Amino acid sequence: MNLQEAVMQFVRAIQNKKMVQIRFYSKEDGVTIERTCAPMDFGPSRRARLKNDRFHVWDIDSDEKPHILSLPPEQIVDIVVLDNEFNPSNIVNWDTNRTPWFVERDWGDVS
């Protein structure tokens, strides 16, 4: 899957509130990892030193506790959109007016 296809698929998953299965190369672990995640956004990282576009996901399969995972495209191996939906208001606990989304969506109060 090329980057443009991956981004389009990811954006549709955001807009349709569909979970994704994401396989990525973990620099920390030195292996490819697979996680089930809620897609949050695609765009520059506000925290990273480099402001390149990234896939931002809510990692519900984390070893510790669910958290945001921001992955640059070069780490992505594969993204599969799943049939199951997620409820954004169960995840988003920050002010989206102060940190607006890059990808347009209709998520009610957390849009």
DSSP file (Angstrom, degrees, kcal/mol; ACC not computed):
  #  RESIDUE AA STRUCTURE BP1 BP2  ACC     N-H-->O    O-->H-N    N-H-->O    O-->H-N    TCO  KAPPA ALPHA  PHI   PSI    X-CA   Y-CA   Z-CA
    1    1 A M              0   0    0      0, 0.0     2,-0.1     0, 0.0     0, 0.0   0.000 360.0 360.0 360.0 129.7    0.0    0.0    0.0
    2    2 A N     >  -     0   0    0      1,-0.1     4,-2.3     4,-0.0     5,-0.2  -0.365 360.0-103.4 -83.3 170.1    1.4    3.4   -0.9
    3    3 A L  H  > S+     0   0    0      1,-0.2     4,-2.8     2,-0.2     5,-0.2   0.894 118.6  52.9 -62.0 -43.5    1.3    6.4    1.4
    4    4 A Q  H  > S+     0   0    0      1,-0.2     4,-2.4     2,-0.2    -1,-0.2   0.916 111.8  45.9 -60.6 -43.7   -1.5    8.2   -0.5
    5    5 A E  H  > S+     0   0    0      2,-0.2     4,-2.5     1,-0.2    -1,-0.2   0.905 112.7  51.0 -63.9 -41.8   -3.7    5.1   -0.3
    6    6 A A  H  X S+     0   0    0     -4,-2.3     4,-2.4     2,-0.2    -2,-0.2   0.914 111.6  47.0 -63.2 -43.2   -2.9    4.6    3.4
    7    7 A V  H  X S+     0   0    0     -4,-2.8     4,-2.8     2,-0.2     5,-0.2   0.928 112.6  49.3 -65.2 -45.0   -3.7    8.2    4.2
    8    8 A M  H  X S+     0   0    0     -4,-2.4     4,-2.2    -5,-0.2    -2,-0.2   0.921 113.6  46.3 -60.0 -44.7   -7.0    8.1    2.3
    9    9 A Q  H  X S+     0   0    0     -4,-2.5     4,-1.9     2,-0.2    -1,-0.2   0.902 113.7  49.2 -63.7 -42.3   -8.0    4.8    4.1
   10   10 A F  H  X S+     0   0    0     -4,-2.4     4,-2.1    -5,-0.2    -2,-0.2   0.909 109.9  50.4 -64.6 -44.5   -7.0    6.3    7.5
   11   11 A V  H  X S+     0   0    0     -4,-2.8     4,-2.6     1,-0.2    -2,-0.2   0.902 109.6  51.0 -62.7 -42.0   -9.0    9.5    6.9
   12   12 A R  H  X S+     0   0    0     -4,-2.2     4,-2.2     1,-0.2    -1,-0.2   0.899 108.5  52.5 -61.7 -39.5  -12.1    7.5    5.9
   13   13 A A  H  X>S+     0   0    0     -4,-1.9     5,-2.4     2,-0.2     4,-0.5   0.897 109.8  49.1 -63.6 -39.9  -11.7    5.4    9.1
   14   14 A I  H ><5S+     0   0    0     -4,-2.1     3,-1.2     3,-0.2    -2,-0.2   0.964 113.4  45.7 -60.4 -52.4  -11.5    8.7   11.2
   15   15 A Q  H 3<5S+     0   0    0     -4,-2.6    91,-0.3     1,-0.3    -2,-0.2   0.804 118.5  42.0 -64.9 -30.8  -14.6   10.1    9.5
   16   16 A N  H 3<5S-     0   0    0     -4,-2.2    -1,-0.3    -5,-0.2    -2,-0.2   0.380 107.4-123.7 -96.9   3.0  -16.5    6.8    9.9
   17   17 A K  T <<5 +     0   0    0     -3,-1.2    69,-1.9    -4,-0.5     2,-0.4   0.898  56.0 156.3  55.4  45.3  -15.3    6.2   13.4
   18   18 A K  E   < -A   85   0A   0     -5,-2.4    67,-0.2    67,-0.2    -1,-0.2  -0.844  42.6-120.3-104.0 137.4  -13.9    2.8   12.5
   19   19 A M  E     -     0   0A   0     65,-2.9    63,-3.0    -2,-0.4     2,-0.3  -0.302  28.3-149.2 -65.7 156.7  -11.1    1.0   14.4
   20   20 A V  E     -AB  81  37A   0     17,-3.0    17,-3.1    61,-0.2     2,-0.6  -0.951  12.4-139.9-128.7 151.4   -7.9    0.2   12.5
   21   21 A Q  E     -AB  80  36A   0     59,-3.1    59,-2.6    -2,-0.3     2,-0.5  -0.963  30.3-168.8-106.3 122.2   -5.4   -2.6   12.8
   22   22 A I  E     -AB  79  35A   0     13,-3.0    13,-2.6    -2,-0.6     2,-0.5  -0.941  15.2-163.6-121.1 131.8   -2.0   -1.0   12.3
   23   23 A R  E     +AB  78  34A   0     55,-3.0    54,-3.2    -2,-0.5    55,-1.8  -0.954  24.4 162.9-110.9 129.4    1.3   -2.8   11.8
   24   24 A F  E     -AB  76  33A   0      9,-2.6     9,-3.2    -2,-0.5     2,-0.6  -0.976  43.0-106.1-145.6 156.2    4.4   -0.6   12.3
   25   25 A Y  E     - B   0  32A   0     50,-3.0     2,-0.7    -2,-0.3     7,-0.3  -0.756  33.0-145.7 -84.4 121.2    8.1   -0.9   12.9
   26   26 A S  E  >> - B   0  31A   0      5,-3.1     4,-2.6    -2,-0.6     5,-0.7  -0.790  10.9-167.1 -89.9 112.7    8.9    0.0   16.5
   27   27 A K  T  45S+     0   0    0     -2,-0.7    -1,-0.2     1,-0.2     5,-0.0   0.881  90.1  55.0 -63.5 -37.1   12.2    1.7   16.7
   28   28 A E  T  45S+     0   0    0      1,-0.2    -1,-0.2    -3,-0.1    -2,-0.0   0.895 120.5  28.5 -63.2 -42.3   12.2    1.2   20.5
   29   29 A D  T  45S-     0   0    0      2,-0.2    -2,-0.2     4,-0.0    -1,-0.2   0.652  97.7-132.1 -95.7 -17.9   11.7   -2.6   20.2
   30   30 A G  T  <5S+     0   0    0     -4,-2.6     2,-0.3     1,-0.3    -3,-0.2   0.720  74.3  88.9  73.8  20.8   13.4   -3.2   16.9
   31   31 A V  E   <S-B   26   0A   0     -5,-0.7    -5,-3.1    -7,-0.1     2,-0.4  -0.908  85.3 -92.8-141.2 167.3   10.5   -5.3   15.5
   32   32 A T  E     -B   25   0A   0     -2,-0.3     2,-0.3    -7,-0.3    -7,-0.2  -0.728  43.2-164.8 -84.3 133.2    7.2   -4.9   13.7
   33   33 A I  E     -B   24   0A   0     -9,-3.2    -9,-2.6    -2,-0.4     2,-0.4  -0.895  10.5-148.6-120.1 146.5    4.3   -4.6   16.1
   34   34 A E  E     +B   23   0A   0     -2,-0.3     2,-0.3   -11,-0.2   -11,-0.2  -0.967  21.8 173.9-116.8 132.0    0.6   -4.9   15.4
   35   35 A R  E     -B   22   0A   0    -13,-2.6   -13,-3.0    -2,-0.4     2,-0.5  -0.974  31.8-131.8-135.6 148.7   -2.0   -2.9   17.4
   36   36 A T  E     +B   21   0A   0     -2,-0.3    24,-1.0   -15,-0.2    25,-0.7  -0.902  45.4 167.1 -96.0 126.7   -5.7   -2.3   17.3
   37   37 A C  E     -BC  20  59A   0    -17,-3.1   -17,-3.0    -2,-0.5    22,-0.2  -0.913  43.0-120.1-140.6 160.0   -6.3    1.4   17.5
   38   38 A A  E     - C   0  58A   0     20,-1.8    20,-3.0    -2,-0.3     2,-0.3  -0.924  39.4-124.7 -96.8 124.1   -8.8    4.2   17.1
   39   39 A P  E     + C   0  57A   0      0, 0.0    18,-0.2     0, 0.0     3,-0.1  -0.555  34.8 173.0 -71.9 129.3   -7.6    6.6   14.4
   40   40 A M  E     -     0   0A   0     16,-2.8     2,-0.3     1,-0.4    17,-0.2   0.844  51.8 -32.3-104.2 -48.6   -7.4   10.1   15.8
   41   41 A D  E     - C   0  56A   0     15,-1.8    15,-3.0    60,-0.1     2,-0.4  -0.988  38.8-135.2-166.3 164.2   -5.8   12.4   13.2
   42   42 A F  E     + C   0  55A   0     -2,-0.3    13,-0.2    13,-0.2    11,-0.1  -0.975  61.2  74.5-133.2 121.1   -3.3   12.7   10.4
   43   43 A G  E    S- C   0  54A   0     11,-1.8    11,-2.0    -2,-0.4    -2,-0.1  -0.968  81.7 -25.6 165.3-172.8   -1.0   15.7   10.4
   44   44 A P  E     - C   0  53A   0      0, 0.0     2,-0.4     0, 0.0     9,-0.2  -0.219  61.9-113.7 -62.6 150.8    2.1   17.2   12.0
   45   45 A S        -     0   0    0      7,-0.9    -3,-0.0     5,-0.3     8,-0.0  -0.707  15.1-156.3 -82.8 134.0    3.0   16.3   15.5
   46   46 A R  S    S+     0   0    0     -2,-0.4    -1,-0.1     1,-0.1     5,-0.1   0.670  93.6  40.6 -81.3 -16.7    2.7   19.2   18.0
   47   47 A R  S    S+     0   0    0      3,-0.1    -1,-0.1    -3,-0.0     4,-0.1   0.775  93.9  90.3-101.2 -32.5    5.1   17.5   20.3
   48   48 A A  S    S-     0   0    0      2,-0.1    -3,-0.0     1,-0.1     0, 0.0  -0.278  75.5-128.4 -70.8 152.5    7.8   16.1   18.1
   49   49 A R  S    S+     0   0    0      2,-0.1     2,-0.4     1,-0.0    -1,-0.1   0.925  99.7  60.7 -62.7 -46.2   10.9   18.1   17.1
   50   50 A L  S    S-     0   0    0      1,-0.1    -5,-0.3     2,-0.0    -2,-0.1  -0.731  77.4-150.6 -84.5 130.5   10.2   17.3   13.4
   51   51 A K        +     0   0    0     -2,-0.4     2,-0.1    -7,-0.1    -1,-0.1  -0.109  46.4 138.1 -95.3  35.7    6.9   18.7   12.3
   52   52 A N        -     0   0    0      1,-0.1    -7,-0.9    -8,-0.1    -9,-0.1  -0.406  63.7 -85.8 -77.8 158.4    6.3   16.1    9.6
   53   53 A D  E     -C   44   0A   0     -9,-0.2     2,-0.3    -2,-0.1    -1,-0.1  -0.328  52.8-179.3 -64.7 145.1    2.9   14.5    9.1
   54   54 A R  E     -C   43   0A   0    -11,-2.0   -11,-1.8    18,-0.2     2,-0.7  -0.954  34.9-110.7-142.4 158.7    2.1   11.4   11.2
   55   55 A F  E     -CD  42  71A   0     16,-3.1    16,-2.9    -2,-0.3     2,-0.6  -0.857  35.1-159.5 -89.0 117.4   -0.6    8.9   11.8
   56   56 A H  E     +CD  41  70A   0    -15,-3.0   -16,-2.8    -2,-0.7   -15,-1.8  -0.900  19.2 169.0-103.9 122.0   -2.0    9.7   15.3
   57   57 A V  E     -CD  39  69A   0     12,-2.7    12,-3.0    -2,-0.6     2,-0.8  -0.920  40.7-120.7-132.0 155.4   -3.9    6.7   16.9
   58   58 A W  E     -CD  38  68A   0    -20,-3.0   -20,-1.8    -2,-0.3     2,-1.2  -0.877  32.5-146.3 -94.2 107.4   -5.3    5.8   20.3
   59   59 A D  E >   +CD  37  67A   0      8,-3.1     8,-0.9    -2,-0.8     3,-0.8  -0.629  27.6 169.9 -82.7  96.8   -3.4    2.6   21.1
   60   60 A I  T 3  S+     0   0    0     -2,-1.2    -1,-0.2   -24,-1.0   -23,-0.1   0.649  74.9  60.1 -81.7 -14.1   -5.9    0.5   23.0
   61   61 A D  T 3  S+     0   0    0    -25,-0.7    -1,-0.2    -3,-0.1   -24,-0.1   0.290  75.6 141.7 -94.1   9.9   -3.5   -2.6   22.9
   62   62 A S    <   -     0   0    0     -3,-0.8   -27,-0.0     1,-0.1     0, 0.0  -0.103  59.6-127.1 -53.9 148.1   -0.7   -0.9   24.7
   63   63 A D  S    S+     0   0    0      2,-0.1    -1,-0.1     3,-0.0    -3,-0.0   0.809 104.8  25.9 -64.3 -31.0    1.3   -2.9   27.1
   64   64 A E  S    S-     0   0    0      1,-0.3     3,-0.0     3,-0.0    -2,-0.0   0.842 128.4 -38.2 -98.4 -84.3    0.8   -0.3   29.8
   65   65 A K  S    S-     0   0    0     -6,-0.0    -1,-0.3    -4,-0.0    -2,-0.1  -0.962  73.4 -75.9-142.3 158.3   -2.4    1.7   29.4
   66   66 A P        +     0   0    0      0, 0.0     2,-0.3     0, 0.0    -6,-0.2  -0.250  63.9 152.5 -56.4 140.7   -4.2    3.2   26.3
   67   67 A H  E     -D   59   0A   0     -8,-0.9    -8,-3.1   -10,-0.0     2,-0.3  -0.972  48.5 -77.5-160.4 168.0   -2.4    6.3   25.0
   68   68 A I  E     -D   58   0A   0     -2,-0.3     2,-0.5   -10,-0.2   -10,-0.2  -0.586  39.3-166.3 -75.4 135.0   -1.8    8.3   21.8
   69   69 A L  E     -D   57   0A   0    -12,-3.0   -12,-2.7    -2,-0.3     2,-0.6  -0.995   2.2-162.4-122.5 124.9    0.8    6.9   19.5
   70   70 A S  E     -D   56   0A   0     -2,-0.5   -14,-0.2   -14,-0.2   -25,-0.0  -0.936  11.8-175.0-114.6 115.0    2.1    9.1   16.7
   71   71 A L  E     -D   55   0A   0    -16,-2.9   -16,-3.1    -2,-0.6     5,-0.0  -0.920  21.2-133.4-116.7 127.5    3.8    7.3   13.9
   72   72 A P    >>  -     0   0    0      0, 0.0     3,-2.2     0, 0.0     4,-0.6  -0.457  33.4-109.7 -70.7 151.1    5.6    8.8   10.9
   73   73 A P  G >4 S+     0   0    0      0, 0.0     3,-1.2     0, 0.0   -19,-0.1   0.805 114.4  65.0 -53.2 -34.0    4.7    7.2    7.5
   74   74 A E  G 34 S+     0   0    0      1,-0.3   -49,-0.0   -50,-0.0    -3,-0.0   0.686 100.2  52.6 -67.8 -15.4    8.0    5.5    7.1
   75   75 A Q  G <4 S+     0   0    0     -3,-2.2   -50,-3.0   -51,-0.1     2,-0.3   0.628  87.1 101.2 -89.8 -15.1    7.3    3.3   10.2
   76   76 A I  E <<  +A   24   0A   0     -3,-1.2   -52,-0.3    -4,-0.6     3,-0.1  -0.555  38.6 171.7 -77.1 128.5    3.9    2.1    8.9
   77   77 A V  E     -     0   0A   0    -54,-3.2     2,-0.3     1,-0.4   -53,-0.2   0.798  67.8 -15.1 -97.5 -44.3    3.9   -1.4    7.4
   78   78 A D  E     -A   23   0A   0    -55,-1.8   -55,-3.0     2,-0.0     2,-0.4  -0.984  49.4-157.6-162.0 148.2    0.1   -1.8    6.9
   79   79 A I  E     -A   22   0A   0     -2,-0.3     2,-0.5   -57,-0.2   -57,-0.2  -0.997  11.5-174.4-131.0 127.9   -3.2   -0.3    8.0
   80   80 A V  E     -A   21   0A   0    -59,-2.6   -59,-3.1    -2,-0.4     2,-0.4  -0.989  20.8-136.5-123.3 126.0   -6.5   -2.3    7.8
   81   81 A V  E     -A   20   0A   0     -2,-0.5   -61,-0.2   -61,-0.2     2,-0.2  -0.685  24.7-149.0 -80.9 129.1   -9.8   -0.6    8.6
   82   82 A L  E     -     0   0A   0    -63,-3.0   -63,-0.0    -2,-0.4    -1,-0.0  -0.497  18.3-122.0 -95.5 165.6  -11.9   -2.9   10.8
   83   83 A D  E    S+     0   0A   0     -2,-0.2     2,-0.1   -65,-0.1    -1,-0.1   0.772  83.6  93.8 -77.0 -27.1  -15.7   -3.2   10.9
   84   84 A N  E     -     0   0A   0    -66,-0.1   -65,-2.9     1,-0.1    -2,-0.2  -0.429  66.9-141.9 -76.5 143.1  -16.0   -2.3   14.6
   85   85 A E  E     -A   18   0A   0    -67,-0.2     2,-0.3    -2,-0.1   -67,-0.2  -0.535   6.2-147.3 -97.4 163.1  -16.7    1.4   15.6
   86   86 A F        -     0   0    0    -69,-1.9     3,-0.1    -2,-0.2     5,-0.0  -0.905  16.9-124.4-125.7 158.8  -15.3    3.4   18.4
   87   87 A N    >   -     0   0    0     -2,-0.3     3,-2.0     1,-0.2     4,-0.4  -0.897  15.9-159.0-104.4 107.2  -16.9    6.2   20.4
   88   88 A P  G >> S+     0   0    0      0, 0.0     4,-3.0     0, 0.0     3,-1.8   0.831  89.3  63.0 -56.4 -34.3  -14.6    9.3   20.2
   89   89 A S  G 34 S+     0   0    0      1,-0.3    19,-0.0     2,-0.2    -2,-0.0   0.686  97.0  59.0 -68.6 -14.3  -16.2   10.9   23.3
   90   90 A N  G <4 S+     0   0    0     -3,-2.0    -1,-0.3     1,-0.1     3,-0.1   0.593 119.4  28.5 -81.4 -11.9  -14.9    7.9   25.3
   91   91 A I  T <4 S+     0   0    0     -3,-1.8     2,-0.6    -4,-0.4    -2,-0.2   0.780  99.1  81.5-113.3 -49.2  -11.3    8.7   24.2
   92   92 A V     <  +     0   0    0     -4,-3.0    -1,-0.1     1,-0.2     4,-0.1  -0.509  39.5 154.6 -74.6 111.8  -11.0   12.5   23.6
   93   93 A N        +     0   0    0     -2,-0.6     2,-0.3    -3,-0.1    -1,-0.2   0.089  48.0  86.1-123.0  20.6  -10.5   14.2   27.0
   94   94 A W  S    S-     0   0    0      5,-0.1     2,-0.9    16,-0.1     3,-0.0  -0.772  89.8 -91.9-118.2 165.5   -8.7   17.3   25.7
   95   95 A D    >>  -     0   0    0     -2,-0.3     4,-1.8     1,-0.2     3,-0.6  -0.665  31.3-169.5 -81.2 105.4   -9.9   20.6   24.4
   96   96 A T  T 34 S+     0   0    0     -2,-0.9     5,-0.2     1,-0.2    -1,-0.2   0.567  84.8  64.1 -75.9  -7.0  -10.2   20.3   20.6
   97   97 A N  T 34 S+     0   0    0      3,-0.1    -1,-0.2     1,-0.1    -2,-0.1   0.831 107.7  41.1 -77.7 -34.8  -10.7   24.0   20.3
   98   98 A R  T <4 S+     0   0    0     -3,-0.6    -2,-0.2     1,-0.3    -1,-0.1   0.827 130.8  27.5 -79.8 -33.5   -7.2   24.6   21.7
   99   99 A T  S  < S-     0   0    0     -4,-1.8    -1,-0.3     0, 0.0    -2,-0.1  -0.709  90.4-162.6-127.4  79.3   -5.7   21.8   19.7
  100  100 A P        -     0   0    0      0, 0.0    -3,-0.1     0, 0.0     2,-0.0  -0.191  22.1-102.7 -67.1 154.8   -7.9   21.5   16.6
  101  101 A W        -     0   0    0     10,-0.3   -60,-0.1    -5,-0.2     4,-0.1  -0.327  13.6-148.3 -68.7 153.6   -7.9   18.4   14.3
  102  102 A F  S    S+     0   0    0      1,-0.1     2,-0.5     2,-0.1    -1,-0.1   0.803  86.0  63.1 -87.1 -38.5   -6.1   18.4   11.0
  103  103 A V  S    S-     0   0    0    -63,-0.1     2,-0.1     1,-0.0    -1,-0.1  -0.773  91.0-122.5 -92.4 127.2   -8.6   16.0    9.4
  104  104 A E        +     0   0    0     -2,-0.5     2,-0.3    -3,-0.1   -89,-0.1  -0.422  44.8 155.7 -67.2 140.6  -12.2   17.3    9.1
  105  105 A R        -     0   0    0      6,-0.2     2,-0.6    -2,-0.1   -90,-0.1  -0.977  46.6-124.2-158.2 164.7  -14.8   15.1   10.9
  106  106 A D        +     0   0    0     -2,-0.3     3,-0.1   -91,-0.3    -2,-0.0  -0.812  47.6 144.4-117.5  88.3  -18.2   15.1   12.4
  107  107 A W    >   -     0   0    0     -2,-0.6     3,-1.5     1,-0.4     2,-0.1  -0.044  53.5-128.8-113.1  28.0  -17.6   13.8   15.9
  108  108 A G  G >  S+     0   0    0      1,-0.3     3,-1.9     2,-0.2    -1,-0.4  -0.385  82.7   3.6  64.6-132.3  -20.2   15.9   17.7
  109  109 A D  G 3  S+     0   0    0      1,-0.3    -1,-0.3     2,-0.1    -3,-0.0   0.722 135.0  52.0 -61.8 -23.7  -18.9   17.7   20.8
  110  110 A V  G <         0   0    0     -3,-1.5    -1,-0.3     1,-0.2    -2,-0.2   0.181 360.0 360.0-102.0  18.2  -15.3   16.5   20.2
  111  111 A S    <         0   0    0     -3,-1.9   -10,-0.3   -11,-0.0    -6,-0.2   0.471 360.0 360.0 -74.8 360.0  -15.1   17.6   16.6
